[in-house]
């Protein structure tokens, strides 16, 4: 089965992002695929390249990036959720004349159309964090 | 964007203010409508408060959730499904809410939700 995931909460205030990652890993391990993870609302904080994890915790950003590389899964941050929270890639930083960018290169910024597209291309779309 | 058209259900479970998930969910409804998807909405738990008219959102520097809901019929999303038990638990009467409502009893919810291809919850 082909899954897509919608992640709504930030990695450090809720369990949902971790549950989404565990689900994605279990799905792939069971022979399924994960087409896209759409990070929306507070979920966009998963894409910050500048967060520093304590040594005794897993790095939530890097493990999604690794998952994406290993399983050919797209990681999309909702662009309107992201930029209002200060998550910018180089292009948005330039567009809005901001001094820095901070989105990890494994993540792309795009619109809600990518969530609707994920729904259209997946057998199941699962919501985490509501 | 694929041509595949799926039947989406958006469930709203949070109040209109205090938690901005309500606004996030409405934006998904508008996007899905713009991409010509077949959508239903279901309001349950504190989500039923979103359907109350006369919200003074400006006084708390928010955008009016109810006004956005009123725009959904422009996108062919004409009726709102409502969990009747959530209304009763909050002593709300259907007549107090705005819009064309379809009330669902708790026993009807599972079948209604199951009749959709994708379910998103906000």
gemmi code that builds the backbone of each chain (N, CA, C; Angstrom):
import gemmi

chains = {
    "A": [
        ("UNK", (0.836, -1.188, 0.000), (0.000, 0.000, 0.000), (0.881, 1.252, 0.000)),
        ("UNK", (0.378, 2.302, -0.617), (1.140, 3.537, -0.716), (0.542, 4.573, 0.247)),
        ("UNK", (1.354, 5.051, 1.177), (0.864, 5.984, 2.197), (1.407, 7.387, 1.964)),
        ("UNK", (0.658, 8.387, 2.410), (1.211, 9.710, 2.659), (0.804, 10.123, 4.065)),
        ("UNK", (1.630, 10.989, 4.660), (1.399, 11.391, 6.045), (1.268, 12.900, 6.135)),
        ("UNK", (0.368, 13.331, 7.006), (0.193, 14.753, 7.310), (0.613, 14.949, 8.765)),
        ("UNK", (1.632, 15.778, 8.999), (2.142, 16.000, 10.359), (1.825, 17.431, 10.768)),
        ("UNK", (1.076, 17.588, 11.870), (0.559, 18.903, 12.269), (1.232, 19.504, 13.487)),
        ("UNK", (2.018, 18.716, 14.223), (2.558, 19.285, 15.466), (4.078, 19.293, 15.453)),
        ("UNK", (4.643, 20.178, 16.272), (6.086, 20.387, 16.271), (6.783, 19.182, 16.918)),
        ("UNK", (8.042, 18.957, 16.559), (8.722, 17.743, 17.034), (8.979, 17.734, 18.533)),
        ("UNK", (8.970, 18.902, 19.172), (9.381, 18.933, 20.577), (8.234, 19.246, 21.536)),
        ("UNK", (7.011, 19.357, 21.007), (5.894, 19.621, 21.915), (4.869, 18.493, 21.903)),
        ("UNK", (5.031, 17.534, 21.022), (4.034, 16.472, 20.927), (4.695, 15.191, 20.454)),
        ("UNK", (4.019, 14.110, 20.699), (4.515, 12.792, 20.292), (4.242, 12.519, 18.813)),
        ("UNK", (3.351, 13.328, 18.227), (2.819, 12.973, 16.899), (3.890, 12.817, 15.831)),
        ("UNK", (4.894, 13.714, 15.836), (5.937, 13.619, 14.817), (6.723, 12.323, 14.957)),
        ("UNK", (6.978, 11.941, 16.199), (7.677, 10.670, 16.430), (6.809, 9.494, 15.986)),
        ("UNK", (5.522, 9.579, 16.267), (4.615, 8.500, 15.849), (4.584, 8.391, 14.332)),
        ("UNK", (4.582, 9.546, 13.671), (4.579, 9.538, 12.206), (5.835, 8.852, 11.672)),
        ("UNK", (6.971, 9.177, 12.284), (8.230, 8.578, 11.843), (8.235, 7.073, 12.100)),
        ("UNK", (7.757, 6.681, 13.276), (7.684, 5.242, 13.594), (6.763, 4.523, 12.624)),
        ("UNK", (5.643, 5.188, 12.312), (4.703, 4.566, 11.363), (5.366, 4.404, 10.001)),
        ("UNK", (6.030, 5.472, 9.556), (6.651, 5.429, 8.230), (7.662, 4.297, 8.156)),
        ("UNK", (8.474, 4.184, 9.217), (9.494, 3.144, 9.243), (8.851, 1.749, 9.240)),
        ("UNK", (7.800, 1.585, 10.034), (7.125, 0.285, 10.099), (6.449, -0.048, 8.776)),
        ("UNK", (5.897, 0.980, 8.129), (5.219, 0.733, 6.847), (6.212, 0.215, 5.822)),
        ("UNK", (7.358, 0.878, 5.739), (8.373, 0.461, 4.771), (8.900, -0.932, 5.114)),
        ("UNK", (9.096, -1.168, 6.409), (9.592, -2.482, 6.835), (8.614, -3.596, 6.492)),
        ("UNK", (7.344, -3.242, 6.366), (6.318, -4.244, 6.041), (6.045, -4.325, 4.548)),
        ("UNK", (6.879, -3.662, 3.767), (6.737, -3.784, 2.313), (5.859, -2.727, 1.679)),
        ("UNK", (5.412, -1.739, 2.451), (4.616, -0.639, 1.894), (5.536, 0.522, 1.500)),
        ("UNK", (4.955, 1.548, 0.913), (5.766, 2.703, 0.561), (5.138, 3.976, 1.124)),
        ("UNK", (5.988, 4.976, 1.307), (5.516, 6.286, 1.781), (5.855, 7.305, 0.696)),
        ("UNK", (4.828, 7.808, 0.070), (4.999, 8.688, -1.085), (5.467, 10.074, -0.658)),
        ("UNK", (4.789, 10.634, 0.323), (5.125, 11.998, 0.724), (4.761, 12.213, 2.194)),
        ("UNK", (5.563, 13.018, 2.888), (5.176, 13.503, 4.220), (4.982, 15.006, 4.086)),
        ("UNK", (3.782, 15.462, 4.418), (3.462, 16.884, 4.321), (3.430, 17.458, 5.732)),
        ("UNK", (4.350, 18.375, 5.995), (4.448, 19.003, 7.311), (3.701, 20.330, 7.255)),
        ("UNK", (2.683, 20.437, 8.100), (1.759, 21.568, 8.025), (1.617, 22.151, 9.429)),
        ("UNK", (1.204, 23.443, 9.482), (0.963, 24.052, 10.799), (2.267, 23.947, 11.605)),
        ("UNK", (2.198, 23.591, 12.889), (3.416, 23.516, 13.699), (4.380, 22.422, 13.228)),
        ("UNK", (3.901, 21.519, 12.423), (4.736, 20.420, 11.924), (5.937, 20.881, 11.130)),
        ("UNK", (5.877, 22.113, 10.600), (6.986, 22.590, 9.769), (8.302, 22.708, 10.545)),
        ("UNK", (8.216, 22.765, 11.886), (9.465, 22.854, 12.653), (10.339, 21.615, 12.465)),
        ("UNK", (9.777, 20.534, 11.922), (10.596, 19.364, 11.626), (11.689, 19.669, 10.602)),
        ("UNK", (11.536, 20.766, 9.857), (12.476, 21.029, 8.768), (13.601, 21.979, 9.116)),
        ("UNK", (13.719, 22.385, 10.373), (14.762, 23.365, 10.715), (16.136, 22.707, 10.804)),
        ("UNK", (17.047, 23.213, 9.997), (18.398, 22.659, 9.984), (19.217, 23.126, 11.188)),
        ("UNK", (18.743, 24.146, 11.879), (19.567, 24.762, 12.924), (19.283, 24.239, 14.331)),
        ("UNK", (18.291, 23.387, 14.483), (18.014, 22.835, 15.808), (19.142, 21.905, 16.242)),
        ("UNK", (19.424, 21.896, 17.520), (20.489, 21.040, 18.035), (19.896, 20.088, 19.060)),
        ("UNK", (19.993, 18.800, 18.792), (19.428, 17.813, 19.701), (20.412, 17.479, 20.803)),
        ("UNK", (19.922, 17.270, 22.018), (20.798, 16.771, 23.080), (21.392, 15.411, 22.665)),
        ("UNK", (22.547, 15.099, 23.206), (23.233, 13.880, 22.761), (22.449, 12.610, 23.046)),
        ("UNK", (21.584, 12.663, 24.060), (20.846, 11.441, 24.387), (19.488, 11.372, 23.684)),
        ("UNK", (19.286, 12.245, 22.688), (18.034, 12.175, 21.909), (18.367, 12.032, 20.439)),
        ("UNK", (17.466, 11.373, 19.729), (17.652, 11.278, 18.287), (17.406, 12.632, 17.640)),
        ("UNK", (18.119, 12.906, 16.577), (17.929, 14.144, 15.832), (16.715, 13.970, 14.904)),
        ("UNK", (15.623, 14.651, 15.257), (14.351, 14.472, 14.530), (14.446, 14.924, 13.082)),
        ("UNK", (15.272, 15.910, 12.826), (15.382, 16.431, 11.457), (16.187, 15.469, 10.595)),
        ("UNK", (17.341, 15.063, 11.131), (18.215, 14.187, 10.354), (17.586, 12.832, 10.085)),
        ("UNK", (16.806, 12.330, 11.032), (16.261, 10.988, 10.782), (15.176, 11.019, 9.717)),
        ("UNK", (14.449, 12.153, 9.617), (13.521, 12.267, 8.477), (14.301, 12.394, 7.168)),
        ("UNK", (15.388, 13.178, 7.220), (16.196, 13.346, 6.008), (16.743, 11.994, 5.548)),
        ("UNK", (17.231, 11.195, 6.496), (17.744, 9.865, 6.151), (16.629, 8.987, 5.595)),
        ("UNK", (15.472, 9.057, 6.223), (14.342, 8.241, 5.752), (13.995, 8.610, 4.313)),
        ("UNK", (14.000, 9.907, 4.045), (13.668, 10.383, 2.705), (14.641, 9.841, 1.667)),
        ("UNK", (15.923, 9.899, 2.001), (16.948, 9.425, 1.069), (16.813, 7.919, 0.836)),
        ("UNK", (16.613, 7.198, 1.910), (16.599, 5.735, 1.805), (15.346, 5.207, 1.116)),
        ("UNK", (14.257, 5.936, 1.221), (12.981, 5.390, 0.741), (12.329, 6.226, -0.351)),
        ("UNK", (13.068, 7.204, -0.836), (12.558, 8.022, -1.933), (11.223, 8.671, -1.573)),
        ("UNK", (11.141, 9.153, -0.333), (9.925, 9.817, 0.154), (10.129, 11.326, 0.117)),
        ("UNK", (9.150, 12.036, -0.421), (9.256, 13.504, -0.459), (8.873, 14.093, 0.895)),
        ("UNK", (9.668, 15.043, 1.341), (9.371, 15.773, 2.574), (9.008, 17.203, 2.177)),
        ("UNK", (7.760, 17.586, 2.413), (7.293, 18.904, 1.987), (6.869, 19.712, 3.208)),
        ("UNK", (7.408, 20.924, 3.329), (6.934, 21.859, 4.353), (5.934, 22.797, 3.691)),
        ("UNK", (4.771, 22.967, 4.304), (3.801, 23.934, 3.779), (4.445, 25.325, 3.794)),
        ("UNK", (4.467, 25.957, 2.654), (5.235, 27.205, 2.552), (4.627, 28.317, 3.401)),
        ("UNK", (3.291, 28.405, 3.458), (2.719, 29.511, 4.233), (2.879, 29.258, 5.730)),
        ("UNK", (2.768, 27.973, 6.156), (3.043, 27.662, 7.564), (4.494, 27.948, 7.905)),
        ("UNK", (5.395, 27.639, 6.971), (6.835, 27.711, 7.248), (7.328, 29.151, 7.338)),
        ("UNK", (6.983, 29.951, 6.347), (7.632, 31.275, 6.320), (7.135, 32.156, 7.463)),
        ("UNK", (5.877, 31.955, 7.879), (5.415, 32.793, 8.998), (6.086, 32.383, 10.306)),
        ("UNK", (6.621, 31.154, 10.356), (7.326, 30.694, 11.561), (8.837, 30.865, 11.434)),
        ("UNK", (9.273, 31.535, 10.395), (10.706, 31.774, 10.243), (11.476, 30.601, 9.716)),
        ("UNK", (10.817, 29.702, 8.961), (11.525, 28.606, 8.299), (11.633, 28.955, 6.823)),
        ("UNK", (12.821, 29.324, 6.404), (13.033, 29.840, 5.058), (14.101, 29.023, 4.349)),
        ("UNK", (13.895, 28.744, 3.071), (15.022, 28.239, 2.283), (15.710, 29.447, 1.645)),
        ("UNK", (16.761, 29.172, 0.893), (17.547, 30.298, 0.374), (16.688, 31.208, -0.505)),
        ("UNK", (15.816, 30.592, -1.300), (14.984, 31.380, -2.211), (14.032, 32.311, -1.476)),
        ("UNK", (13.400, 31.797, -0.414), (12.457, 32.633, 0.347), (13.200, 33.708, 1.140)),
        ("UNK", (14.394, 33.350, 1.654), (15.185, 34.346, 2.391), (15.520, 35.519, 1.475)),
        ("UNK", (15.852, 35.189, 0.228), (16.184, 36.241, -0.721), (14.936, 37.052, -1.079)),
        ("UNK", (13.839, 36.341, -1.319), (12.597, 37.016, -1.726), (12.115, 38.020, -0.680)),
        ("UNK", (12.237, 37.644, 0.589), (11.743, 38.514, 1.656), (12.860, 39.312, 2.322)),
        ("UNK", (14.040, 39.287, 1.717), (15.160, 40.091, 2.187), (15.497, 39.775, 3.651)),
        ("UNK", (15.599, 38.492, 3.946), (15.966, 38.062, 5.298), (17.431, 37.632, 5.304)),
        ("UNK", (18.093, 37.758, 6.475), (19.549, 37.566, 6.490), (20.017, 36.110, 6.461)),
        ("UNK", (19.117, 35.148, 6.611), (19.590, 33.757, 6.677), (18.487, 32.804, 6.233)),
        ("UNK", (18.872, 31.605, 5.908), (17.880, 30.547, 5.645), (18.217, 29.368, 6.545)),
        ("UNK", (17.244, 28.502, 6.779), (17.450, 27.453, 7.781), (16.731, 26.150, 7.485)),
        ("UNK", (16.164, 25.991, 6.292), (15.466, 24.736, 5.999), (16.472, 23.691, 5.522)),
        ("UNK", (16.415, 22.518, 6.133), (17.305, 21.429, 5.745), (17.044, 21.046, 4.283)),
        ("UNK", (18.109, 20.791, 3.520), (17.927, 20.545, 2.080), (17.108, 19.293, 1.740)),
        ("UNK", (16.863, 18.427, 2.702), (16.022, 17.255, 2.417), (14.543, 17.643, 2.306)),
        ("UNK", (14.209, 18.849, 2.753), (12.809, 19.308, 2.754), (12.616, 20.360, 1.667)),
        ("UNK", (11.456, 20.339, 1.037), (11.131, 21.398, 0.081), (9.937, 22.191, 0.602)),
        ("UNK", (9.908, 23.472, 0.277), (8.769, 24.323, 0.608), (7.804, 24.313, -0.564)),
        ("UNK", (6.543, 24.039, -0.277), (5.564, 24.089, -1.363), (4.174, 24.327, -0.781)),
        ("UNK", (3.196, 24.408, -1.653), (1.860, 24.801, -1.223), (0.955, 23.635, -0.848)),
        ("UNK", (-0.253, 23.989, -0.413), (-1.224, 22.969, 0.001), (-1.623, 22.040, -1.138)),
        ("UNK", (-1.391, 22.475, -2.364), (-1.671, 21.589, -3.504), (-0.918, 20.277, -3.394)),
        ("UNK", (0.265, 20.321, -2.736), (1.056, 19.096, -2.563), (0.384, 18.130, -1.589)),
        ("UNK", (-0.411, 18.671, -0.674), (-1.166, 17.784, 0.231), (-2.315, 17.129, -0.540)),
        ("UNK", (-2.995, 17.918, -1.352), (-4.103, 17.362, -2.136), (-3.561, 16.335, -3.134)),
        ("UNK", (-2.414, 16.643, -3.723), (-1.764, 15.711, -4.643), (-1.375, 14.414, -3.922)),
        ("UNK", (-0.888, 14.544, -2.688), (-0.532, 13.356, -1.908), (-1.768, 12.496, -1.670)),
        ("UNK", (-2.884, 13.157, -1.383), (-4.141, 12.430, -1.203), (-4.512, 11.672, -2.474)),
        ("UNK", (-4.353, 12.354, -3.615), (-4.748, 11.744, -4.888), (-3.847, 10.566, -5.245)),
        ("UNK", (-2.571, 10.623, -4.840), (-1.605, 9.604, -5.262), (-1.399, 8.492, -4.244)),
        ("UNK", (-2.092, 8.551, -3.131), (-1.837, 7.575, -2.071), (-3.106, 6.792, -1.762)),
        ("UNK", (-2.886, 5.543, -1.352), (-4.040, 4.741, -0.930), (-4.609, 5.268, 0.374)),
        ("UNK", (-3.730, 5.730, 1.242), (-4.169, 6.260, 2.538), (-3.368, 7.513, 2.867)),
        ("UNK", (-4.062, 8.495, 3.419), (-3.416, 9.696, 3.929), (-3.703, 9.746, 5.429)),
        ("UNK", (-2.651, 9.688, 6.240), (-2.849, 9.619, 7.686), (-2.469, 10.938, 8.348)),
        ("UNK", (-3.301, 11.396, 9.287), (-3.047, 12.643, 10.003), (-2.386, 12.346, 11.347)),
        ("UNK", (-1.305, 13.035, 11.656), (-0.650, 12.916, 12.957), (-0.627, 14.289, 13.617)),
        ("UNK", (-1.178, 14.384, 14.825), (-1.017, 15.612, 15.582), (-2.252, 16.462, 15.722)),
        ("UNK", (-3.409, 15.894, 15.557), (-4.626, 16.660, 15.793), (-5.378, 16.076, 16.980)),
    ],
    "B": [
        ("UNK", (-0.256, 17.691, -10.445), (-1.543, 17.287, -9.842), (-2.170, 16.174, -10.668)),
        ("UNK", (-2.530, 15.129, -9.999), (-3.131, 13.997, -10.697), (-4.598, 14.290, -11.010)),
        ("UNK", (-5.129, 13.562, -11.969), (-6.554, 13.686, -12.261), (-7.399, 12.884, -11.278)),
        ("UNK", (-6.719, 12.042, -10.502), (-7.462, 11.179, -9.592), (-8.271, 12.028, -8.622)),
        ("UNK", (-9.551, 11.757, -8.562), (-10.427, 12.526, -7.685), (-10.846, 11.628, -6.547)),
        ("UNK", (-10.559, 12.066, -5.339), (-10.891, 11.243, -4.179), (-11.932, 11.953, -3.346)),
        ("UNK", (-12.611, 11.140, -2.578), (-13.626, 11.698, -1.697), (-12.967, 11.964, -0.343)),
        ("UNK", (-12.837, 13.248, 0.003), (-12.127, 13.618, 1.228), (-13.109, 13.984, 2.337)),
        ("UNK", (-12.749, 13.601, 3.540), (-13.487, 14.072, 4.711), (-12.532, 14.866, 5.599)),
        ("UNK", (-12.904, 16.087, 5.910), (-12.140, 16.912, 6.845), (-12.903, 16.970, 8.158)),
        ("UNK", (-12.294, 16.456, 9.209), (-12.929, 16.471, 10.525), (-12.345, 17.622, 11.338)),
        ("UNK", (-13.234, 18.447, 11.871), (-12.817, 19.587, 12.693), (-13.167, 19.287, 14.145)),
        ("UNK", (-12.155, 19.240, 14.988), (-12.377, 18.815, 16.373), (-11.960, 19.865, 17.391)),
        ("UNK", (-11.423, 20.985, 16.928), (-10.980, 22.027, 17.855), (-11.830, 23.276, 17.700)),
        ("UNK", (-11.934, 24.048, 18.784), (-12.683, 25.293, 18.751), (-12.063, 26.273, 17.768)),
        ("UNK", (-12.820, 27.315, 17.403), (-12.352, 28.227, 16.356), (-11.138, 29.054, 16.758)),
        ("UNK", (-10.975, 29.331, 18.047), (-9.852, 30.165, 18.497), (-9.142, 29.441, 19.635)),
        ("UNK", (-8.008, 29.939, 20.026), (-7.247, 29.231, 21.059), (-6.303, 28.236, 20.428)),
        ("UNK", (-6.812, 27.453, 19.492), (-5.955, 26.569, 18.723), (-6.168, 26.873, 17.255)),
        ("UNK", (-5.117, 27.190, 16.554), (-5.276, 27.632, 15.174), (-5.372, 26.480, 14.177)),
        ("UNK", (-5.511, 25.264, 14.692), (-5.753, 24.139, 13.787), (-7.031, 24.338, 12.981)),
        ("UNK", (-8.017, 25.047, 13.574), (-9.281, 25.277, 12.862), (-8.999, 26.017, 11.560)),
        ("UNK", (-8.179, 27.050, 11.654), (-7.827, 27.843, 10.468), (-7.034, 26.983, 9.478)),
        ("UNK", (-6.106, 26.169, 9.998), (-5.300, 25.310, 9.127), (-6.196, 24.344, 8.350)),
        ("UNK", (-7.192, 23.793, 9.047), (-8.102, 22.858, 8.388), (-8.948, 23.539, 7.328)),
        ("UNK", (-9.392, 24.763, 7.635), (-10.192, 25.494, 6.648), (-9.377, 25.792, 5.393)),
        ("UNK", (-8.111, 26.120, 5.587), (-7.257, 26.381, 4.423), (-7.128, 25.124, 3.560)),
        ("UNK", (-7.083, 23.954, 4.208), (-7.039, 22.706, 3.431), (-8.355, 22.518, 2.673)),
        ("UNK", (-9.481, 22.845, 3.329), (-10.779, 22.718, 2.655), (-10.816, 23.593, 1.405)),
        ("UNK", (-10.331, 24.826, 1.545), (-10.338, 25.747, 0.403), (-9.407, 25.248, -0.703)),
        ("UNK", (-8.235, 24.733, -0.303), (-7.292, 24.219, -1.311), (-7.876, 23.009, -2.019)),
        ("UNK", (-8.481, 22.116, -1.247), (-9.057, 20.907, -1.850), (-10.168, 21.288, -2.820)),
        ("UNK", (-10.973, 22.290, -2.431), (-12.054, 22.741, -3.321), (-11.467, 23.350, -4.592)),
        ("UNK", (-10.385, 24.118, -4.427), (-9.764, 24.749, -5.592), (-9.210, 23.693, -6.544)),
        ("UNK", (-8.794, 22.533, -6.010), (-8.284, 21.456, -6.857), (-9.389, 20.467, -7.230)),
        ("UNK", (-10.621, 20.907, -7.068), (-11.757, 20.151, -7.588), (-11.909, 18.769, -6.952)),
        ("UNK", (-11.613, 18.686, -5.658), (-11.816, 17.417, -4.959), (-13.242, 17.357, -4.414)),
        ("UNK", (-13.670, 16.144, -4.152), (-14.995, 15.922, -3.591), (-14.848, 15.916, -2.059)),
        ("UNK", (-15.380, 16.955, -1.400), (-15.092, 17.114, 0.040), (-16.359, 17.086, 0.880)),
        ("UNK", (-16.242, 16.493, 2.051), (-17.239, 16.677, 3.099), (-16.528, 17.186, 4.348)),
        ("UNK", (-17.300, 17.853, 5.198), (-16.756, 18.276, 6.485), (-17.577, 17.640, 7.601)),
        ("UNK", (-16.906, 17.356, 8.707), (-17.586, 16.841, 9.898), (-17.084, 17.631, 11.099)),
        ("UNK", (-18.017, 18.229, 11.814), (-17.667, 18.995, 13.016), (-18.046, 18.174, 14.237)),
        ("UNK", (-17.064, 17.924, 15.077), (-17.345, 17.177, 16.295), (-16.476, 17.702, 17.436)),
        ("UNK", (-16.749, 17.226, 18.633), (-16.066, 17.721, 19.833), (-16.151, 19.260, 19.854)),
        ("UNK", (-15.085, 19.950, 20.254), (-15.145, 21.417, 20.306), (-15.232, 22.056, 18.928)),
        ("UNK", (-15.037, 21.269, 17.880), (-15.167, 21.803, 16.523), (-16.541, 22.390, 16.236)),
        ("UNK", (-17.576, 21.943, 16.974), (-18.923, 22.462, 16.708), (-19.023, 23.961, 17.006)),
        ("UNK", (-18.139, 24.475, 17.882), (-18.183, 25.914, 18.181), (-17.868, 26.753, 16.949)),
        ("UNK", (-17.177, 26.151, 15.980), (-16.840, 26.917, 14.772), (-18.087, 27.361, 14.013)),
        ("UNK", (-19.189, 26.652, 14.223), (-20.401, 26.925, 13.450), (-21.294, 27.989, 14.066)),
        ("UNK", (-20.887, 28.517, 15.228), (-21.689, 29.583, 15.844), (-21.491, 30.894, 15.079)),
        ("UNK", (-22.575, 31.577, 14.728), (-22.439, 32.871, 14.045), (-22.023, 33.979, 15.025)),
        ("UNK", (-21.815, 35.154, 14.493), (-21.503, 36.364, 15.280), (-20.219, 36.230, 16.091)),
        ("UNK", (-19.178, 35.682, 15.495), (-17.887, 35.613, 16.176), (-17.158, 36.954, 16.006)),
        ("UNK", (-16.683, 37.499, 17.122), (-15.974, 38.788, 17.067), (-14.469, 38.539, 17.070)),
        ("UNK", (-13.997, 37.927, 16.005), (-12.591, 37.501, 15.980), (-11.629, 38.685, 15.987)),
        ("UNK", (-12.058, 39.797, 15.405), (-11.166, 40.948, 15.308), (-10.723, 41.447, 16.670)),
        ("UNK", (-11.589, 41.271, 17.669), (-11.251, 41.787, 18.994), (-10.115, 40.995, 19.635)),
        ("UNK", (-9.797, 39.820, 19.093), (-8.624, 39.084, 19.599), (-7.587, 38.919, 18.489)),
        ("UNK", (-7.596, 39.862, 17.551), (-6.600, 39.882, 16.472), (-6.571, 38.589, 15.662)),
        ("UNK", (-7.726, 37.955, 15.516), (-7.792, 36.739, 14.703), (-8.666, 36.976, 13.485)),
        ("UNK", (-8.523, 36.083, 12.519), (-9.433, 36.124, 11.378), (-10.669, 35.310, 11.724)),
        ("UNK", (-11.804, 35.739, 11.212), (-13.069, 35.121, 11.583), (-13.248, 33.758, 10.905)),
        ("UNK", (-13.214, 32.717, 11.729), (-13.346, 31.354, 11.213), (-14.718, 31.144, 10.585)),
        ("UNK", (-15.736, 31.689, 11.247), (-17.088, 31.478, 10.750), (-17.296, 32.116, 9.381)),
        ("UNK", (-16.674, 33.287, 9.163), (-16.817, 33.932, 7.847), (-16.232, 33.054, 6.750)),
        ("UNK", (-15.094, 32.425, 7.059), (-14.489, 31.539, 6.061), (-15.394, 30.341, 5.794)),
        ("UNK", (-15.983, 29.808, 6.862), (-16.916, 28.684, 6.675), (-18.069, 29.080, 5.756)),
        ("UNK", (-18.524, 30.321, 5.925), (-19.651, 30.771, 5.099), (-19.288, 30.851, 3.623)),
        ("UNK", (-17.969, 30.953, 3.347), (-17.570, 31.033, 1.941), (-17.517, 29.667, 1.280)),
        ("UNK", (-17.535, 28.595, 2.067), (-17.388, 27.258, 1.475), (-18.492, 26.892, 0.478)),
        ("UNK", (-19.753, 27.322, 0.699), (-20.770, 27.000, -0.312), (-20.426, 27.546, -1.703)),
        ("UNK", (-19.601, 28.595, -1.770), (-19.169, 29.091, -3.083), (-18.360, 28.039, -3.825)),
        ("UNK", (-17.780, 27.105, -3.047), (-16.958, 26.045, -3.643), (-17.725, 24.718, -3.693)),
        ("UNK", (-19.033, 24.800, -3.737), (-19.873, 23.592, -3.811), (-19.809, 22.731, -2.559)),
        ("UNK", (-19.346, 23.313, -1.453), (-19.351, 22.553, -0.208), (-20.494, 23.125, 0.628)),
        ("UNK", (-21.677, 22.608, 0.381), (-22.854, 23.321, 0.851), (-23.340, 22.927, 2.234)),
        ("UNK", (-23.082, 21.675, 2.631), (-23.610, 21.298, 3.936), (-22.476, 20.880, 4.871)),
        ("UNK", (-22.705, 21.116, 6.153), (-21.753, 20.738, 7.196), (-22.343, 19.570, 7.983)),
        ("UNK", (-21.589, 18.493, 8.091), (-22.033, 17.374, 8.922), (-21.615, 17.641, 10.369)),
        ("UNK", (-22.518, 17.351, 11.276), (-22.286, 17.681, 12.683), (-22.620, 16.473, 13.551)),
        ("UNK", (-21.735, 16.181, 14.497), (-21.977, 15.117, 15.462), (-22.980, 15.636, 16.502)),
        ("UNK", (-24.170, 15.074, 16.495), (-25.235, 15.594, 17.366), (-24.875, 15.435, 18.844)),
        ("UNK", (-24.116, 14.400, 19.167), (-23.737, 14.186, 20.565), (-22.826, 15.320, 21.059)),
        ("UNK", (-21.933, 15.799, 20.180), (-21.046, 16.904, 20.569), (-21.847, 18.176, 20.829)),
        ("UNK", (-22.912, 18.379, 20.060), (-23.796, 19.533, 20.305), (-24.470, 19.406, 21.668)),
        ("UNK", (-25.063, 18.234, 21.900), (-25.822, 18.039, 23.133), (-24.910, 18.186, 24.354)),
        ("UNK", (-23.675, 17.689, 24.258), (-22.742, 17.755, 25.386), (-22.400, 19.194, 25.746)),
        ("UNK", (-22.560, 20.102, 24.761), (-22.248, 21.526, 24.993), (-23.518, 22.372, 25.102)),
        ("UNK", (-24.652, 21.705, 25.226), (-25.958, 22.377, 25.331), (-26.185, 23.341, 24.178)),
        ("UNK", (-25.728, 22.928, 23.002), (-26.000, 23.722, 21.800), (-27.171, 23.088, 21.052)),
        ("UNK", (-28.027, 23.956, 20.519), (-29.145, 23.497, 19.683), (-28.767, 23.738, 18.224)),
        ("UNK", (-29.179, 22.845, 17.340), (-28.877, 23.057, 15.921), (-29.312, 24.432, 15.425)),
        ("UNK", (-30.432, 24.955, 15.975), (-30.930, 26.254, 15.506), (-29.966, 27.402, 15.822)),
        ("UNK", (-29.075, 27.196, 16.783), (-28.110, 28.257, 17.123), (-26.970, 28.335, 16.118)),
        ("UNK", (-26.799, 27.275, 15.342), (-25.661, 27.214, 14.427), (-26.071, 27.721, 13.054)),
        ("UNK", (-25.062, 28.122, 12.307), (-25.322, 28.693, 10.998), (-24.963, 27.681, 9.909)),
        ("UNK", (-25.630, 27.777, 8.785), (-25.312, 26.923, 7.641), (-26.280, 25.768, 7.511)),
        ("UNK", (-26.122, 25.060, 6.426), (-26.982, 23.908, 6.155), (-26.370, 22.691, 6.839)),
        ("UNK", (-27.033, 22.218, 7.895), (-26.444, 21.172, 8.733), (-27.035, 19.811, 8.430)),
        ("UNK", (-26.189, 18.795, 8.510), (-26.649, 17.410, 8.484), (-26.230, 16.797, 9.810)),
        ("UNK", (-27.201, 16.521, 10.662), (-26.883, 15.988, 11.989), (-26.695, 14.481, 11.921)),
        ("UNK", (-25.626, 14.009, 12.549), (-25.361, 12.575, 12.578), (-25.392, 12.091, 14.021)),
        ("UNK", (-26.084, 10.995, 14.229), (-26.082, 10.356, 15.543), (-24.768, 9.591, 15.706)),
        ("UNK", (-24.329, 9.386, 16.957), (-23.070, 8.654, 17.158), (-23.020, 7.326, 16.403)),
        ("UNK", (-24.143, 6.628, 16.355), (-24.143, 5.323, 15.684), (-23.942, 5.443, 14.165)),
        ("UNK", (-24.170, 6.641, 13.635), (-24.029, 6.829, 12.183), (-22.635, 7.283, 11.775)),
        ("UNK", (-21.842, 7.685, 12.772), (-20.557, 8.320, 12.449), (-19.599, 7.385, 11.719)),
        ("UNK", (-19.486, 6.161, 12.211), (-18.474, 5.252, 11.642), (-18.750, 5.010, 10.157)),
        ("UNK", (-20.009, 4.774, 9.848), (-20.350, 4.495, 8.451), (-20.104, 5.723, 7.576)),
        ("UNK", (-20.442, 6.892, 8.136), (-20.221, 8.125, 7.373), (-18.733, 8.327, 7.087)),
        ("UNK", (-17.914, 8.179, 8.125), (-16.466, 8.375, 7.941), (-15.924, 7.351, 6.941)),
        ("UNK", (-16.411, 6.124, 7.071), (-15.912, 5.040, 6.210), (-16.290, 5.232, 4.742)),
        ("UNK", (-17.243, 6.099, 4.470), (-17.688, 6.273, 3.082), (-16.748, 7.198, 2.294)),
        ("UNK", (-15.634, 7.622, 2.904), (-14.679, 8.496, 2.231), (-13.373, 7.767, 1.936)),
        ("UNK", (-12.648, 8.260, 0.910), (-11.358, 7.655, 0.572), (-10.265, 8.099, 1.542)),
        ("UNK", (-10.274, 9.383, 1.895), (-9.236, 9.925, 2.764), (-9.896, 10.721, 3.883)),
        ("UNK", (-9.342, 10.602, 5.073), (-9.871, 11.332, 6.226), (-8.744, 12.159, 6.838)),
        ("UNK", (-8.959, 13.450, 6.938), (-7.980, 14.342, 7.565), (-8.624, 14.942, 8.798)),
        ("UNK", (-7.845, 15.111, 9.845), (-8.400, 15.580, 11.105), (-7.664, 16.825, 11.583)),
        ("UNK", (-8.438, 17.835, 11.949), (-7.842, 19.096, 12.412), (-8.457, 19.533, 13.730)),
    ],
}
model = gemmi.Model(1)
for chain_id, residues in chains.items():
    chain = gemmi.Chain(chain_id)
    for i, (resn, *xyz) in enumerate(residues, 1):
        res = gemmi.Residue()
        res.name, res.seqid = resn, gemmi.SeqId(i, " ")
        for name, pos in zip(("N", "CA", "C"), xyz):
            atom = gemmi.Atom()
            atom.name, atom.element = name, gemmi.Element(name[0])
            atom.pos, atom.b_iso = gemmi.Position(*pos), 0.0
            res.add_atom(atom)
        chain.add_residue(res)
    model.add_chain(chain)
structure = gemmi.Structure()
structure.add_model(model)
structure.setup_entities()
